[in-house]
Amino acid sequence: MTFDDVAMTDTFSTEDKKKFEIAQEFSKKGDLKNTLTILKELVNDNPSSGIMNAMLANTHWELGDLEVAEKYFKTAVELSPSSEKISRGLFHILWEQGDEVSATNEIQRFISIGSASDEYKEMAIEINSKRVFDIKL
């Protein structure tokens, strides 16, 4: 998930939207330290925003802090359980950490709610063909 993937669909204050735009600019410049600082503020101000938690998770992931990224992705999934982009973020961070069981559980959870894209379903089919998992489609 990148800043380009995010539409500010949640109801945010004008100030928070401006902070988000500044975080986007820092991210584009590769200044992840300042991106992280702003996103932490935004999550503190908007703790029930799945997208803000996911963006913070993604920035931690880019910084190589996978455990913290996982924590924020899990929160983001709880807050926005029907967001495929957030589900994919959690799936990938779990898989990258070698937790294939939890990763496949996440893809299974998302597919079970009935709104998975064909691409996400194809990922499940590929995992099923290469592993001993049985993700229900």
C-alpha positions in Angstrom: 0.0 0.0 0.0 1.4 3.4 -0.9 0.1 6.9 -0.4 -1.0 6.9 -4.0 -3.4 4.0 -3.2 -5.2 6.0 -0.5 -8.3 8.0 -1.1 -9.2 10.2 1.9 -12.6 8.7 2.1 -12.8 8.8 5.9 -14.0 12.0 7.5 -10.9 13.9 8.5 -10.4 17.5 9.6 -8.9 19.9 7.2 -5.8 20.0 9.4 -5.5 16.2 9.3 -5.9 16.2 5.5 -3.1 18.8 5.3 -0.9 16.7 7.6 -1.6 13.6 5.4 -0.5 15.6 2.3 2.7 16.6 4.0 3.3 12.9 5.0 2.7 12.0 1.4 5.4 14.5 0.2 7.9 13.2 2.8 7.2 9.7 1.7 7.7 10.5 -2.0 11.1 12.1 -1.1 12.1 9.0 0.9 12.0 10.8 4.2 10.4 8.0 6.2 11.4 9.4 9.6 9.3 12.5 9.1 6.6 10.5 7.4 6.5 8.2 10.5 6.3 11.2 12.8 3.3 12.7 11.0 1.5 9.4 10.7 1.9 8.7 14.4 0.2 12.1 15.1 -2.6 11.2 12.7 -3.2 7.8 14.3 -3.2 9.4 17.7 -5.8 11.9 16.5 -7.8 9.3 14.5 -7.3 6.0 16.3 -10.4 4.5 14.7 -9.1 5.1 11.2 -8.2 1.9 9.4 -6.4 3.7 6.6 -4.2 5.8 9.0 -3.2 2.7 10.9 -2.4 0.9 7.6 -0.3 3.8 6.4 1.6 3.8 9.7 2.0 0.0 9.4 3.3 0.4 5.8 5.9 3.0 6.9 7.1 0.8 9.7 7.4 -2.0 7.1 9.5 0.2 4.8 11.7 1.0 7.7 12.2 -2.8 8.4 10.3 -2.8 11.7 8.1 -5.8 10.8 6.7 -6.5 14.3 5.4 -3.0 14.7 4.1 -3.0 11.2 2.2 -6.2 11.9 0.6 -4.7 15.0 -0.7 -1.7 13.1 -1.9 -3.8 10.2 -3.8 -6.0 12.6 -5.4 -2.9 14.1 -6.2 -1.6 10.6 -7.9 -4.9 9.6 -10.0 -4.8 12.8 -11.1 -1.3 11.9 -11.6 -1.9 8.2 -12.2 -5.6 7.8 -13.6 -5.2 4.3 -10.6 -3.4 2.8 -8.7 -5.7 0.5 -5.7 -3.4 0.4 -5.3 -3.5 4.2 -5.9 -7.3 4.2 -3.2 -7.7 1.6 -0.8 -5.6 3.7 -1.4 -7.8 6.7 -1.1 -10.9 4.6 2.2 -9.8 3.1 3.8 -8.7 6.4 2.9 -12.0 8.0 4.2 -14.0 5.1 7.4 -12.0 5.0 7.9 -12.8 8.7 7.5 -16.5 7.9 4.1 -16.8 9.6 2.5 -18.6 6.6 -0.3 -20.0 8.7 -1.5 -16.6 10.0 -1.0 -15.2 6.5 -3.2 -17.8 4.9 -5.8 -17.4 7.7 -6.0 -13.7 6.8 -6.5 -14.4 3.1 -9.1 -17.0 4.0 -10.9 -14.5 6.3 -11.0 -11.9 3.5 -12.2 -14.3 0.8 -14.9 -15.6 3.2 -16.5 -12.2 3.4 -17.1 -12.4 -0.3 -15.5 -9.3 -1.7 -12.1 -10.5 -2.8 -10.8 -9.5 -6.2 -9.9 -12.1 -8.8 -6.2 -11.2 -8.2 -6.5 -12.0 -4.5 -8.3 -15.3 -5.2 -5.5 -16.1 -7.7 -3.0 -15.6 -4.9 -4.9 -18.1 -2.8 -5.0 -20.6 -5.7 -1.2 -20.3 -6.1 -0.6 -20.8 -2.4 -2.9 -23.8 -2.4 -1.0 -25.3 -5.3 2.5 -24.8 -3.7 1.7 -25.5 -0.1 -0.3 -27.8 2.1 -2.9 -25.1 2.8 -6.4 -25.4 1.7 -7.8 -21.9 1.3 -11.5 -22.2 0.5 -12.6 -20.2 -2.5 
